[in-house]
Amino acid sequence: MLIWMVLAAFFPCILVVMFSFLTRNKWVGTIVALALIGGSIYKGFFHSQWIIFIDVISLLAGYVIVDTLKYHRKKEDE
């Protein structure tokens, strides 16, 4: 059970950062990661309510990281 909680703490955060970096849009990255996590919750791959709670916190942390580091902004020509 501990490995599931560790994965729930880091994996959604990494997904948000990765998808936001690839799409250059923090909202699209967050929504795609949320849809991926939501689909797996719908299919029943989660074992407890705590893991879902940790996933939501991790998604929010990923959003804050992307917003702070400004990965979502396009580079402007100088």
mmCIF file of the N, C-alpha and C atoms, coordinates in Angstrom:
data_MODEL
# 
_entry.id   MODEL 
# 
loop_
_atom_site.group_PDB 
_atom_site.id 
_atom_site.type_symbol 
_atom_site.label_atom_id 
_atom_site.label_alt_id 
_atom_site.label_comp_id 
_atom_site.label_asym_id 
_atom_site.label_entity_id 
_atom_site.label_seq_id 
_atom_site.pdbx_PDB_ins_code 
_atom_site.Cartn_x 
_atom_site.Cartn_y 
_atom_site.Cartn_z 
_atom_site.occupancy 
_atom_site.B_iso_or_equiv 
_atom_site.pdbx_formal_charge 
_atom_site.auth_seq_id 
_atom_site.auth_comp_id 
_atom_site.auth_asym_id 
_atom_site.auth_atom_id 
_atom_site.pdbx_PDB_model_num 
ATOM 1   N N  . MET A 1 1  ? 0.817   -1.193 0.000   1.00 0.00 ? 1  MET A N  1 
ATOM 2   C CA . MET A 1 1  ? 0.000   0.000  0.000   1.00 0.00 ? 1  MET A CA 1 
ATOM 3   C C  . MET A 1 1  ? 0.864   1.261  0.000   1.00 0.00 ? 1  MET A C  1 
ATOM 4   N N  . LEU A 1 2  ? 2.047   1.166  0.596   1.00 0.00 ? 2  LEU A N  1 
ATOM 5   C CA . LEU A 1 2  ? 2.932   2.327  0.667   1.00 0.00 ? 2  LEU A CA 1 
ATOM 6   C C  . LEU A 1 2  ? 3.411   2.758  -0.715  1.00 0.00 ? 2  LEU A C  1 
ATOM 7   N N  . ILE A 1 3  ? 3.702   1.797  -1.592  1.00 0.00 ? 3  ILE A N  1 
ATOM 8   C CA . ILE A 1 3  ? 4.167   2.156  -2.932  1.00 0.00 ? 3  ILE A CA 1 
ATOM 9   C C  . ILE A 1 3  ? 3.083   2.897  -3.711  1.00 0.00 ? 3  ILE A C  1 
ATOM 10  N N  . TRP A 1 4  ? 1.802   2.544  -3.500  1.00 0.00 ? 4  TRP A N  1 
ATOM 11  C CA . TRP A 1 4  ? 0.711   3.241  -4.172  1.00 0.00 ? 4  TRP A CA 1 
ATOM 12  C C  . TRP A 1 4  ? 0.613   4.687  -3.704  1.00 0.00 ? 4  TRP A C  1 
ATOM 13  N N  . MET A 1 5  ? 0.852   4.914  -2.428  1.00 0.00 ? 5  MET A N  1 
ATOM 14  C CA . MET A 1 5  ? 0.789   6.286  -1.908  1.00 0.00 ? 5  MET A CA 1 
ATOM 15  C C  . MET A 1 5  ? 1.958   7.127  -2.397  1.00 0.00 ? 5  MET A C  1 
ATOM 16  N N  . VAL A 1 6  ? 3.122   6.516  -2.509  1.00 0.00 ? 6  VAL A N  1 
ATOM 17  C CA . VAL A 1 6  ? 4.281   7.244  -3.033  1.00 0.00 ? 6  VAL A CA 1 
ATOM 18  C C  . VAL A 1 6  ? 4.065   7.594  -4.497  1.00 0.00 ? 6  VAL A C  1 
ATOM 19  N N  . LEU A 1 7  ? 3.555   6.641  -5.271  1.00 0.00 ? 7  LEU A N  1 
ATOM 20  C CA . LEU A 1 7  ? 3.269   6.915  -6.677  1.00 0.00 ? 7  LEU A CA 1 
ATOM 21  C C  . LEU A 1 7  ? 2.181   7.968  -6.829  1.00 0.00 ? 7  LEU A C  1 
ATOM 22  N N  . ALA A 1 8  ? 1.170   7.917  -5.964  1.00 0.00 ? 8  ALA A N  1 
ATOM 23  C CA . ALA A 1 8  ? 0.098   8.909  -6.009  1.00 0.00 ? 8  ALA A CA 1 
ATOM 24  C C  . ALA A 1 8  ? 0.600   10.297 -5.641  1.00 0.00 ? 8  ALA A C  1 
ATOM 25  N N  . ALA A 1 9  ? 1.656   10.366 -4.849  1.00 0.00 ? 9  ALA A N  1 
ATOM 26  C CA . ALA A 1 9  ? 2.198   11.660 -4.437  1.00 0.00 ? 9  ALA A CA 1 
ATOM 27  C C  . ALA A 1 9  ? 3.025   12.321 -5.535  1.00 0.00 ? 9  ALA A C  1 
ATOM 28  N N  . PHE A 1 10 ? 3.666   11.532 -6.393  1.00 0.00 ? 10 PHE A N  1 
ATOM 29  C CA . PHE A 1 10 ? 4.585   12.116 -7.371  1.00 0.00 ? 10 PHE A CA 1 
ATOM 30  C C  . PHE A 1 10 ? 4.124   12.003 -8.822  1.00 0.00 ? 10 PHE A C  1 
ATOM 31  N N  . PHE A 1 11 ? 3.451   10.935 -9.178  1.00 0.00 ? 11 PHE A N  1 
ATOM 32  C CA . PHE A 1 11 ? 3.127   10.688 -10.578 1.00 0.00 ? 11 PHE A CA 1 
ATOM 33  C C  . PHE A 1 11 ? 2.202   11.737 -11.194 1.00 0.00 ? 11 PHE A C  1 
ATOM 34  N N  . PRO A 1 12 ? 1.086   12.119 -10.561 1.00 0.00 ? 12 PRO A N  1 
ATOM 35  C CA . PRO A 1 12 ? 0.239   13.156 -11.170 1.00 0.00 ? 12 PRO A CA 1 
ATOM 36  C C  . PRO A 1 12 ? 0.950   14.508 -11.314 1.00 0.00 ? 12 PRO A C  1 
ATOM 37  N N  . CYS A 1 13 ? 1.790   14.842 -10.363 1.00 0.00 ? 13 CYS A N  1 
ATOM 38  C CA . CYS A 1 13 ? 2.558   16.086 -10.441 1.00 0.00 ? 13 CYS A CA 1 
ATOM 39  C C  . CYS A 1 13 ? 3.485   16.066 -11.659 1.00 0.00 ? 13 CYS A C  1 
ATOM 40  N N  . ILE A 1 14 ? 4.149   14.960 -11.861 1.00 0.00 ? 14 ILE A N  1 
ATOM 41  C CA . ILE A 1 14 ? 5.055   14.823 -13.006 1.00 0.00 ? 14 ILE A CA 1 
ATOM 42  C C  . ILE A 1 14 ? 4.266   14.861 -14.311 1.00 0.00 ? 14 ILE A C  1 
ATOM 43  N N  . LEU A 1 15 ? 3.079   14.246 -14.324 1.00 0.00 ? 15 LEU A N  1 
ATOM 44  C CA . LEU A 1 15 ? 2.239   14.275 -15.525 1.00 0.00 ? 15 LEU A CA 1 
ATOM 45  C C  . LEU A 1 15 ? 1.824   15.693 -15.887 1.00 0.00 ? 15 LEU A C  1 
ATOM 46  N N  . VAL A 1 16 ? 1.421   16.476 -14.911 1.00 0.00 ? 16 VAL A N  1 
ATOM 47  C CA . VAL A 1 16 ? 1.007   17.855 -15.177 1.00 0.00 ? 16 VAL A CA 1 
ATOM 48  C C  . VAL A 1 16 ? 2.176   18.656 -15.735 1.00 0.00 ? 16 VAL A C  1 
ATOM 49  N N  . VAL A 1 17 ? 3.340   18.524 -15.136 1.00 0.00 ? 17 VAL A N  1 
ATOM 50  C CA . VAL A 1 17 ? 4.512   19.260 -15.616 1.00 0.00 ? 17 VAL A CA 1 
ATOM 51  C C  . VAL A 1 17 ? 4.885   18.818 -17.026 1.00 0.00 ? 17 VAL A C  1 
ATOM 52  N N  . MET A 1 18 ? 4.868   17.507 -17.273 1.00 0.00 ? 18 MET A N  1 
ATOM 53  C CA . MET A 1 18 ? 5.248   16.989 -18.587 1.00 0.00 ? 18 MET A CA 1 
ATOM 54  C C  . MET A 1 18 ? 4.251   17.418 -19.668 1.00 0.00 ? 18 MET A C  1 
ATOM 55  N N  . PHE A 1 19 ? 2.954   17.259 -19.417 1.00 0.00 ? 19 PHE A N  1 
ATOM 56  C CA . PHE A 1 19 ? 1.959   17.638 -20.417 1.00 0.00 ? 19 PHE A CA 1 
ATOM 57  C C  . PHE A 1 19 ? 1.922   19.142 -20.635 1.00 0.00 ? 19 PHE A C  1 
ATOM 58  N N  . SER A 1 20 ? 2.141   19.928 -19.591 1.00 0.00 ? 20 SER A N  1 
ATOM 59  C CA . SER A 1 20 ? 2.170   21.385 -19.747 1.00 0.00 ? 20 SER A CA 1 
ATOM 60  C C  . SER A 1 20 ? 3.391   21.822 -20.544 1.00 0.00 ? 20 SER A C  1 
ATOM 61  N N  . PHE A 1 21 ? 4.502   21.132 -20.340 1.00 0.00 ? 21 PHE A N  1 
ATOM 62  C CA . PHE A 1 21 ? 5.709   21.460 -21.100 1.00 0.00 ? 21 PHE A CA 1 
ATOM 63  C C  . PHE A 1 21 ? 5.530   21.100 -22.572 1.00 0.00 ? 21 PHE A C  1 
ATOM 64  N N  . LEU A 1 22 ? 4.888   19.970 -22.841 1.00 0.00 ? 22 LEU A N  1 
ATOM 65  C CA . LEU A 1 22 ? 4.702   19.539 -24.230 1.00 0.00 ? 22 LEU A CA 1 
ATOM 66  C C  . LEU A 1 22 ? 3.687   20.399 -24.971 1.00 0.00 ? 22 LEU A C  1 
ATOM 67  N N  . THR A 1 23 ? 2.614   20.786 -24.308 1.00 0.00 ? 23 THR A N  1 
ATOM 68  C CA . THR A 1 23 ? 1.573   21.557 -24.984 1.00 0.00 ? 23 THR A CA 1 
ATOM 69  C C  . THR A 1 23 ? 1.776   23.068 -24.864 1.00 0.00 ? 23 THR A C  1 
ATOM 70  N N  . ARG A 1 24 ? 2.661   23.485 -23.983 1.00 0.00 ? 24 ARG A N  1 
ATOM 71  C CA . ARG A 1 24 ? 2.909   24.913 -23.716 1.00 0.00 ? 24 ARG A CA 1 
ATOM 72  C C  . ARG A 1 24 ? 1.672   25.627 -23.207 1.00 0.00 ? 24 ARG A C  1 
ATOM 73  N N  . ASN A 1 25 ? 0.802   24.870 -22.506 1.00 0.00 ? 25 ASN A N  1 
ATOM 74  C CA . ASN A 1 25 ? -0.406  25.442 -21.936 1.00 0.00 ? 25 ASN A CA 1 
ATOM 75  C C  . ASN A 1 25 ? -0.672  24.739 -20.613 1.00 0.00 ? 25 ASN A C  1 
ATOM 76  N N  . LYS A 1 26 ? -0.690  25.510 -19.532 1.00 0.00 ? 26 LYS A N  1 
ATOM 77  C CA . LYS A 1 26 ? -0.848  24.895 -18.212 1.00 0.00 ? 26 LYS A CA 1 
ATOM 78  C C  . LYS A 1 26 ? -2.230  24.298 -18.015 1.00 0.00 ? 26 LYS A C  1 
ATOM 79  N N  . TRP A 1 27 ? -3.241  24.875 -18.655 1.00 0.00 ? 27 TRP A N  1 
ATOM 80  C CA . TRP A 1 27 ? -4.601  24.346 -18.503 1.00 0.00 ? 27 TRP A CA 1 
ATOM 81  C C  . TRP A 1 27 ? -4.771  23.033 -19.254 1.00 0.00 ? 27 TRP A C  1 
ATOM 82  N N  . VAL A 1 28 ? -4.242  22.955 -20.452 1.00 0.00 ? 28 VAL A N  1 
ATOM 83  C CA . VAL A 1 28 ? -4.345  21.712 -21.221 1.00 0.00 ? 28 VAL A CA 1 
ATOM 84  C C  . VAL A 1 28 ? -3.581  20.600 -20.515 1.00 0.00 ? 28 VAL A C  1 
ATOM 85  N N  . GLY A 1 29 ? -2.399  20.900 -20.010 1.00 0.00 ? 29 GLY A N  1 
ATOM 86  C CA . GLY A 1 29 ? -1.618  19.903 -19.284 1.00 0.00 ? 29 GLY A CA 1 
ATOM 87  C C  . GLY A 1 29 ? -2.332  19.392 -18.048 1.00 0.00 ? 29 GLY A C  1 
ATOM 88  N N  . THR A 1 30 ? -2.970  20.289 -17.323 1.00 0.00 ? 30 THR A N  1 
ATOM 89  C CA . THR A 1 30 ? -3.705  19.894 -16.121 1.00 0.00 ? 30 THR A CA 1 
ATOM 90  C C  . THR A 1 30 ? -4.937  19.073 -16.476 1.00 0.00 ? 30 THR A C  1 
ATOM 91  N N  . ILE A 1 31 ? -5.664  19.482 -17.506 1.00 0.00 ? 31 ILE A N  1 
ATOM 92  C CA . ILE A 1 31 ? -6.876  18.764 -17.890 1.00 0.00 ? 31 ILE A CA 1 
ATOM 93  C C  . ILE A 1 31 ? -6.552  17.378 -18.443 1.00 0.00 ? 31 ILE A C  1 
ATOM 94  N N  . VAL A 1 32 ? -5.490  17.259 -19.225 1.00 0.00 ? 32 VAL A N  1 
ATOM 95  C CA . VAL A 1 32 ? -5.105  15.944 -19.750 1.00 0.00 ? 32 VAL A CA 1 
ATOM 96  C C  . VAL A 1 32 ? -4.685  15.014 -18.613 1.00 0.00 ? 32 VAL A C  1 
ATOM 97  N N  . ALA A 1 33 ? -3.905  15.517 -17.666 1.00 0.00 ? 33 ALA A N  1 
ATOM 98  C CA . ALA A 1 33 ? -3.510  14.690 -16.520 1.00 0.00 ? 33 ALA A CA 1 
ATOM 99  C C  . ALA A 1 33 ? -4.723  14.328 -15.669 1.00 0.00 ? 33 ALA A C  1 
ATOM 100 N N  . LEU A 1 34 ? -5.633  15.266 -15.486 1.00 0.00 ? 34 LEU A N  1 
ATOM 101 C CA . LEU A 1 34 ? -6.855  14.997 -14.719 1.00 0.00 ? 34 LEU A CA 1 
ATOM 102 C C  . LEU A 1 34 ? -7.723  13.957 -15.419 1.00 0.00 ? 34 LEU A C  1 
ATOM 103 N N  . ALA A 1 35 ? -7.819  14.039 -16.740 1.00 0.00 ? 35 ALA A N  1 
ATOM 104 C CA . ALA A 1 35 ? -8.601  13.052 -17.488 1.00 0.00 ? 35 ALA A CA 1 
ATOM 105 C C  . ALA A 1 35 ? -7.975  11.663 -17.389 1.00 0.00 ? 35 ALA A C  1 
ATOM 106 N N  . LEU A 1 36 ? -6.659  11.595 -17.426 1.00 0.00 ? 36 LEU A N  1 
ATOM 107 C CA . LEU A 1 36 ? -5.970  10.313 -17.301 1.00 0.00 ? 36 LEU A CA 1 
ATOM 108 C C  . LEU A 1 36 ? -6.188  9.707  -15.918 1.00 0.00 ? 36 LEU A C  1 
ATOM 109 N N  . ILE A 1 37 ? -6.052  10.496 -14.882 1.00 0.00 ? 37 ILE A N  1 
ATOM 110 C CA . ILE A 1 37 ? -6.290  10.018 -13.518 1.00 0.00 ? 37 ILE A CA 1 
ATOM 111 C C  . ILE A 1 37 ? -7.772  9.693  -13.318 1.00 0.00 ? 37 ILE A C  1 
ATOM 112 N N  . GLY A 1 38 ? -8.656  10.539 -13.835 1.00 0.00 ? 38 GLY A N  1 
ATOM 113 C CA . GLY A 1 38 ? -10.086 10.291 -13.719 1.00 0.00 ? 38 GLY A CA 1 
ATOM 114 C C  . GLY A 1 38 ? -10.520 9.010  -14.420 1.00 0.00 ? 38 GLY A C  1 
ATOM 115 N N  . GLY A 1 39 ? -9.940  8.738  -15.572 1.00 0.00 ? 39 GLY A N  1 
ATOM 116 C CA . GLY A 1 39 ? -10.246 7.492  -16.277 1.00 0.00 ? 39 GLY A CA 1 
ATOM 117 C C  . GLY A 1 39 ? -9.812  6.264  -15.497 1.00 0.00 ? 39 GLY A C  1 
ATOM 118 N N  . SER A 1 40 ? -8.669  6.348  -14.871 1.00 0.00 ? 40 SER A N  1 
ATOM 119 C CA . SER A 1 40 ? -8.206  5.201  -14.083 1.00 0.00 ? 40 SER A CA 1 
ATOM 120 C C  . SER A 1 40 ? -9.035  5.030  -12.802 1.00 0.00 ? 40 SER A C  1 
ATOM 121 N N  . ILE A 1 41 ? -9.526  6.138  -12.243 1.00 0.00 ? 41 ILE A N  1 
ATOM 122 C CA . ILE A 1 41 ? -10.427 6.036  -11.088 1.00 0.00 ? 41 ILE A CA 1 
ATOM 123 C C  . ILE A 1 41 ? -11.740 5.392  -11.528 1.00 0.00 ? 41 ILE A C  1 
ATOM 124 N N  . TYR A 1 42 ? -12.243 5.799  -12.687 1.00 0.00 ? 42 TYR A N  1 
ATOM 125 C CA . TYR A 1 42 ? -13.499 5.252  -13.208 1.00 0.00 ? 42 TYR A CA 1 
ATOM 126 C C  . TYR A 1 42 ? -13.385 3.750  -13.469 1.00 0.00 ? 42 TYR A C  1 
ATOM 127 N N  . LYS A 1 43 ? -12.239 3.303  -13.956 1.00 0.00 ? 43 LYS A N  1 
ATOM 128 C CA . LYS A 1 43 ? -12.029 1.887  -14.236 1.00 0.00 ? 43 LYS A CA 1 
ATOM 129 C C  . LYS A 1 43 ? -11.772 1.071  -12.975 1.00 0.00 ? 43 LYS A C  1 
ATOM 130 N N  . GLY A 1 44 ? -11.515 1.729  -11.849 1.00 0.00 ? 44 GLY A N  1 
ATOM 131 C CA . GLY A 1 44 ? -11.360 1.026  -10.586 1.00 0.00 ? 44 GLY A CA 1 
ATOM 132 C C  . GLY A 1 44 ? -9.945  0.603  -10.244 1.00 0.00 ? 44 GLY A C  1 
ATOM 133 N N  . PHE A 1 45 ? -8.956  1.328  -10.726 1.00 0.00 ? 45 PHE A N  1 
ATOM 134 C CA . PHE A 1 45 ? -7.574  0.981  -10.446 1.00 0.00 ? 45 PHE A CA 1 
ATOM 135 C C  . PHE A 1 45 ? -7.062  1.536  -9.118  1.00 0.00 ? 45 PHE A C  1 
ATOM 136 N N  . PHE A 1 46 ? -7.901  2.227  -8.359  1.00 0.00 ? 46 PHE A N  1 
ATOM 137 C CA . PHE A 1 46 ? -7.466  2.816  -7.102  1.00 0.00 ? 46 PHE A CA 1 
ATOM 138 C C  . PHE A 1 46 ? -8.036  2.015  -5.944  1.00 0.00 ? 46 PHE A C  1 
ATOM 139 N N  . HIS A 1 47 ? -7.228  1.830  -4.913  1.00 0.00 ? 47 HIS A N  1 
ATOM 140 C CA . HIS A 1 47 ? -7.576  0.923  -3.826  1.00 0.00 ? 47 HIS A CA 1 
ATOM 141 C C  . HIS A 1 47 ? -8.232  1.604  -2.633  1.00 0.00 ? 47 HIS A C  1 
ATOM 142 N N  . SER A 1 48 ? -8.061  2.902  -2.484  1.00 0.00 ? 48 SER A N  1 
ATOM 143 C CA . SER A 1 48 ? -8.652  3.568  -1.329  1.00 0.00 ? 48 SER A CA 1 
ATOM 144 C C  . SER A 1 48 ? -8.920  5.041  -1.646  1.00 0.00 ? 48 SER A C  1 
ATOM 145 N N  . GLN A 1 49 ? -9.707  5.662  -0.787  1.00 0.00 ? 49 GLN A N  1 
ATOM 146 C CA . GLN A 1 49 ? -10.028 7.077  -0.941  1.00 0.00 ? 49 GLN A CA 1 
ATOM 147 C C  . GLN A 1 49 ? -8.817  7.959  -0.668  1.00 0.00 ? 49 GLN A C  1 
ATOM 148 N N  . TRP A 1 50 ? -7.897  7.503  0.163   1.00 0.00 ? 50 TRP A N  1 
ATOM 149 C CA . TRP A 1 50 ? -6.695  8.287  0.470   1.00 0.00 ? 50 TRP A CA 1 
ATOM 150 C C  . TRP A 1 50 ? -5.817  8.466  -0.760  1.00 0.00 ? 50 TRP A C  1 
ATOM 151 N N  . ILE A 1 51 ? -5.742  7.446  -1.581  1.00 0.00 ? 51 ILE A N  1 
ATOM 152 C CA . ILE A 1 51 ? -4.922  7.559  -2.793  1.00 0.00 ? 51 ILE A CA 1 
ATOM 153 C C  . ILE A 1 51 ? -5.522  8.587  -3.741  1.00 0.00 ? 51 ILE A C  1 
ATOM 154 N N  . ILE A 1 52 ? -6.832  8.626  -3.846  1.00 0.00 ? 52 ILE A N  1 
ATOM 155 C CA . ILE A 1 52 ? -7.484  9.626  -4.692  1.00 0.00 ? 52 ILE A CA 1 
ATOM 156 C C  . ILE A 1 52 ? -7.238  11.028 -4.133  1.00 0.00 ? 52 ILE A C  1 
ATOM 157 N N  . PHE A 1 53 ? -7.304  11.173 -2.816  1.00 0.00 ? 53 PHE A N  1 
ATOM 158 C CA . PHE A 1 53 ? -7.029  12.465 -2.183  1.00 0.00 ? 53 PHE A CA 1 
ATOM 159 C C  . PHE A 1 53 ? -5.584  12.903 -2.444  1.00 0.00 ? 53 PHE A C  1 
ATOM 160 N N  . ILE A 1 54 ? -4.640  11.980 -2.324  1.00 0.00 ? 54 ILE A N  1 
ATOM 161 C CA . ILE A 1 54 ? -3.234  12.307 -2.575  1.00 0.00 ? 54 ILE A CA 1 
ATOM 162 C C  . ILE A 1 54 ? -3.024  12.666 -4.042  1.00 0.00 ? 54 ILE A C  1 
ATOM 163 N N  . ASP A 1 55 ? -3.739  11.998 -4.955  1.00 0.00 ? 55 ASP A N  1 
ATOM 164 C CA . ASP A 1 55 ? -3.656  12.340 -6.379  1.00 0.00 ? 55 ASP A CA 1 
ATOM 165 C C  . ASP A 1 55 ? -4.113  13.772 -6.638  1.00 0.00 ? 55 ASP A C  1 
ATOM 166 N N  . VAL A 1 56 ? -5.197  14.169 -6.017  1.00 0.00 ? 56 VAL A N  1 
ATOM 167 C CA . VAL A 1 56 ? -5.711  15.528 -6.212  1.00 0.00 ? 56 VAL A CA 1 
ATOM 168 C C  . VAL A 1 56 ? -4.711  16.560 -5.693  1.00 0.00 ? 56 VAL A C  1 
ATOM 169 N N  . ILE A 1 57 ? -4.136  16.308 -4.535  1.00 0.00 ? 57 ILE A N  1 
ATOM 170 C CA . ILE A 1 57 ? -3.120  17.218 -3.990  1.00 0.00 ? 57 ILE A CA 1 
ATOM 171 C C  . ILE A 1 57 ? -1.907  17.285 -4.914  1.00 0.00 ? 57 ILE A C  1 
ATOM 172 N N  . SER A 1 58 ? -1.511  16.149 -5.468  1.00 0.00 ? 58 SER A N  1 
ATOM 173 C CA . SER A 1 58 ? -0.370  16.110 -6.377  1.00 0.00 ? 58 SER A CA 1 
ATOM 174 C C  . SER A 1 58 ? -0.667  16.846 -7.681  1.00 0.00 ? 58 SER A C  1 
ATOM 175 N N  . LEU A 1 59 ? -1.889  16.733 -8.186  1.00 0.00 ? 59 LEU A N  1 
ATOM 176 C CA . LEU A 1 59 ? -2.271  17.497 -9.378  1.00 0.00 ? 59 LEU A CA 1 
ATOM 177 C C  . LEU A 1 59 ? -2.188  18.997 -9.112  1.00 0.00 ? 59 LEU A C  1 
ATOM 178 N N  . LEU A 1 60 ? -2.661  19.416 -7.959  1.00 0.00 ? 60 LEU A N  1 
ATOM 179 C CA . LEU A 1 60 ? -2.576  20.838 -7.598  1.00 0.00 ? 60 LEU A CA 1 
ATOM 180 C C  . LEU A 1 60 ? -1.123  21.287 -7.452  1.00 0.00 ? 60 LEU A C  1 
ATOM 181 N N  . ALA A 1 61 ? -0.290  20.435 -6.877  1.00 0.00 ? 61 ALA A N  1 
ATOM 182 C CA . ALA A 1 61 ? 1.134   20.781 -6.733  1.00 0.00 ? 61 ALA A CA 1 
ATOM 183 C C  . ALA A 1 61 ? 1.789   20.910 -8.100  1.00 0.00 ? 61 ALA A C  1 
ATOM 184 N N  . GLY A 1 62 ? 1.446   20.035 -9.030  1.00 0.00 ? 62 GLY A N  1 
ATOM 185 C CA . GLY A 1 62 ? 1.986   20.135 -10.385 1.00 0.00 ? 62 GLY A CA 1 
ATOM 186 C C  . GLY A 1 62 ? 1.559   21.418 -11.068 1.00 0.00 ? 62 GLY A C  1 
ATOM 187 N N  . TYR A 1 63 ? 0.306   21.804 -10.869 1.00 0.00 ? 63 TYR A N  1 
ATOM 188 C CA . TYR A 1 63 ? -0.174  23.062 -11.441 1.00 0.00 ? 63 TYR A CA 1 
ATOM 189 C C  . TYR A 1 63 ? 0.590   24.257 -10.866 1.00 0.00 ? 63 TYR A C  1 
ATOM 190 N N  . VAL A 1 64 ? 0.810   24.246 -9.571  1.00 0.00 ? 64 VAL A N  1 
ATOM 191 C CA . VAL A 1 64 ? 1.553   25.345 -8.930  1.00 0.00 ? 64 VAL A CA 1 
ATOM 192 C C  . VAL A 1 64 ? 2.994   25.374 -9.435  1.00 0.00 ? 64 VAL A C  1 
ATOM 193 N N  . ILE A 1 65 ? 3.611   24.227 -9.606  1.00 0.00 ? 65 ILE A N  1 
ATOM 194 C CA . ILE A 1 65 ? 4.983   24.171 -10.121 1.00 0.00 ? 65 ILE A CA 1 
ATOM 195 C C  . ILE A 1 65 ? 5.050   24.745 -11.526 1.00 0.00 ? 65 ILE A C  1 
ATOM 196 N N  . VAL A 1 66 ? 4.122   24.352 -12.384 1.00 0.00 ? 66 VAL A N  1 
ATOM 197 C CA . VAL A 1 66 ? 4.112   24.859 -13.757 1.00 0.00 ? 66 VAL A CA 1 
ATOM 198 C C  . VAL A 1 66 ? 3.873   26.363 -13.765 1.00 0.00 ? 66 VAL A C  1 
ATOM 199 N N  . ASP A 1 67 ? 2.968   26.825 -12.919 1.00 0.00 ? 67 ASP A N  1 
ATOM 200 C CA . ASP A 1 67 ? 2.679   28.249 -12.870 1.00 0.00 ? 67 ASP A CA 1 
ATOM 201 C C  . ASP A 1 67 ? 3.864   29.044 -12.330 1.00 0.00 ? 67 ASP A C  1 
ATOM 202 N N  . THR A 1 68 ? 4.576   28.489 -11.363 1.00 0.00 ? 68 THR A N  1 
ATOM 203 C CA . THR A 1 68 ? 5.726   29.177 -10.788 1.00 0.00 ? 68 THR A CA 1 
ATOM 204 C C  . THR A 1 68 ? 6.918   29.219 -11.749 1.00 0.00 ? 68 THR A C  1 
ATOM 205 N N  . LEU A 1 69 ? 7.177   28.096 -12.403 1.00 0.00 ? 69 LEU A N  1 
ATOM 206 C CA . LEU A 1 69 ? 8.332   28.028 -13.302 1.00 0.00 ? 69 LEU A CA 1 
ATOM 207 C C  . LEU A 1 69 ? 8.050   28.582 -14.694 1.00 0.00 ? 69 LEU A C  1 
ATOM 208 N N  . LYS A 1 70 ? 6.792   28.869 -14.964 1.00 0.00 ? 70 LYS A N  1 
ATOM 209 C CA . LYS A 1 70 ? 6.369   29.482 -16.230 1.00 0.00 ? 70 LYS A CA 1 
ATOM 210 C C  . LYS A 1 70 ? 6.742   28.626 -17.442 1.00 0.00 ? 70 LYS A C  1 
ATOM 211 N N  . TYR A 1 71 ? 6.595   27.292 -17.308 1.00 0.00 ? 71 TYR A N  1 
ATOM 212 C CA . TYR A 1 71 ? 6.826   26.397 -18.440 1.00 0.00 ? 71 TYR A CA 1 
ATOM 213 C C  . TYR A 1 71 ? 5.788   26.597 -19.533 1.00 0.00 ? 71 TYR A C  1 
ATOM 214 N N  . HIS A 1 72 ? 4.617   27.078 -19.155 1.00 0.00 ? 72 HIS A N  1 
ATOM 215 C CA . HIS A 1 72 ? 3.512   27.168 -20.087 1.00 0.00 ? 72 HIS A CA 1 
ATOM 216 C C  . HIS A 1 72 ? 3.609   28.371 -21.017 1.00 0.00 ? 72 HIS A C  1 
ATOM 217 N N  . ARG A 1 73 ? 4.481   29.304 -20.707 1.00 0.00 ? 73 ARG A N  1 
ATOM 218 C CA . ARG A 1 73 ? 4.579   30.515 -21.532 1.00 0.00 ? 73 ARG A CA 1 
ATOM 219 C C  . ARG A 1 73 ? 5.488   30.278 -22.720 1.00 0.00 ? 73 ARG A C  1 
ATOM 220 N N  . LYS A 1 74 ? 5.069   30.821 -23.851 1.00 0.00 ? 74 LYS A N  1 
ATOM 221 C CA . LYS A 1 74 ? 5.868   30.705 -25.060 1.00 0.00 ? 74 LYS A CA 1 
ATOM 222 C C  . LYS A 1 74 ? 6.970   31.746 -25.007 1.00 0.00 ? 74 LYS A C  1 
ATOM 223 N N  . LYS A 1 75 ? 8.117   31.370 -25.545 1.00 0.00 ? 75 LYS A N  1 
ATOM 224 C CA . LYS A 1 75 ? 9.233   32.310 -25.581 1.00 0.00 ? 75 LYS A CA 1 
ATOM 225 C C  . LYS A 1 75 ? 8.961   33.366 -26.657 1.00 0.00 ? 75 LYS A C  1 
ATOM 226 N N  . GLU A 1 76 ? 9.170   34.604 -26.271 1.00 0.00 ? 76 GLU A N  1 
ATOM 227 C CA . GLU A 1 76 ? 8.936   35.688 -27.194 1.00 0.00 ? 76 GLU A CA 1 
ATOM 228 C C  . GLU A 1 76 ? 10.230  36.038 -27.917 1.00 0.00 ? 76 GLU A C  1 
ATOM 229 N N  . ASP A 1 77 ? 10.094  36.397 -29.174 1.00 0.00 ? 77 ASP A N  1 
ATOM 230 C CA . ASP A 1 77 ? 11.273  36.824 -29.939 1.00 0.00 ? 77 ASP A CA 1 
ATOM 231 C C  . ASP A 1 77 ? 11.727  38.185 -29.447 1.00 0.00 ? 77 ASP A C  1 
ATOM 232 N N  . GLU A 1 78 ? 13.009  38.329 -29.321 1.00 0.00 ? 78 GLU A N  1 
ATOM 233 C CA . GLU A 1 78 ? 13.546  39.605 -28.820 1.00 0.00 ? 78 GLU A CA 1 
ATOM 234 C C  . GLU A 1 78 ? 13.964  40.506 -29.949 1.00 0.00 ? 78 GLU A C  1 
# 
